[in-house]
């Protein structure tokens, strides 16, 4: 495969992020984190997803640097870490309002 030149951004990184966001459950997680941080329990209850698959989705988002965590005792709270993803979610909200 030949390397593309003169592209305006890193397409490999963009594909990783867009692929992660294209998953319905991960997109829902990111949308819920748009306004405030949330615990794993709260995210699971709001999305209707068991802890094990939710943890896998959160791990993928964390690995890509899209979300971060804060620990308080035994509770782990997730928040949006990427300003670029926050901007992307705001754009999606504008393009596809309820």
LOBA-42071 format. One line per 4 residues: number of its first residue (from 1); their letters; for each residue x, y, z of C-alpha. Coordinates in steps of 0.02 Angstrom, whole numbers, plus 50000, padded with zeros to 5 digits. Example, Ala and Ser with C-alpha at 12.3 -4.5 7.8 and 13.67 -1.06 7.14 Angstrom:
<pts>
1) as) 50615:49775:50390 | 50684:49947:50357
</pts>
This chain:
<pts>
1) xxxx) 50000:50000:50000 | 50071:50169:49955 | 50076:50306:50083 | 49959:50451:50047
5) xxxx) 50041:50621:50051 | 49977:50796:50083 | 49831:50739:50189 | 49772:50871:50313
9) xxxx) 49771:50754:50465 | 49824:50583:50528 | 49696:50470:50446 | 49751:50316:50544
13) xxxx) 49713:50400:50710 | 49551:50471:50643 | 49493:50299:50588 | 49529:50226:50761
17) xxxx) 49427:50362:50846 | 49284:50359:50720 | 49275:50169:50730 | 49262:50179:50919
21) xxxx) 49127:50312:50910 | 49031:50216:50777 | 48985:50083:50906 | 48812:50124:50974
25) xxxx) 48853:50087:51157 | 49015:50186:51155 | 48928:50333:51071 | 48794:50328:51207
29) xxxx) 48929:50327:51341 | 49013:50478:51264 | 48846:50569:51249 | 48808:50538:51432
33) xxxx) 48980:50604:51480 | 48955:50763:51379 | 48870:50853:51524 | 48950:50774:51677
37) xxxx) 49057:50634:51743 | 48968:50473:51787 | 49002:50312:51881 | 49010:50144:51794
41) xxxx) 48849:50095:51883 | 48759:50252:51824 | 48819:50227:51644 | 48765:50045:51645
45) xxxx) 48593:50088:51713 | 48564:50227:51588 | 48622:50126:51438 | 48551:49960:51495
49) xxxx) 48716:49870:51483 | 48792:49745:51606 | 48954:49792:51692 | 49066:49670:51596
53) xxxx) 49029:49730:51418 | 49020:49910:51479 | 49194:49894:51556 | 49260:49831:51389
57) xxxx) 49187:49982:51299 | 49257:50100:51430 | 49429:50019:51417 | 49431:50048:51229
61) xxxx) 49380:50230:51251 | 49511:50253:51388 | 49647:50173:51281 | 49611:50297:51142
65) xxxx) 49619:50442:51266 | 49436:50489:51241 | 49386:50466:51423 | 49475:50480:51588
69) xxxx) 49439:50417:51763 | 49433:50482:51939 | 49428:50364:52088 | 49334:50407:52246
73) xxxx) 49347:50264:52370 | 49289:50111:52277 | 49190:50210:52148 | 49265:50251:51979
77) xxxx) 49197:50401:51886 | 49221:50429:51700 | 49231:50595:51610 | 49266:50656:51434
81) xxxx) 49451:50686:51416 | 49465:50738:51234 | 49413:50916:51189 | 49409:50863:51006
85) xxxx) 49282:50726:51042 | 49180:50850:51145 | 49177:50963:50990 | 49131:50815:50879
89) xxxx) 48987:50768:50994 | 48926:50948:50994 | 48927:50943:50804 | 48828:50780:50803
93) xxxx) 48704:50857:50925 | 48682:51004:50806 | 48666:50895:50651 | 48548:50767:50728
97) xx) 48441:50853:50860 | 48307:50759:50956
</pts>
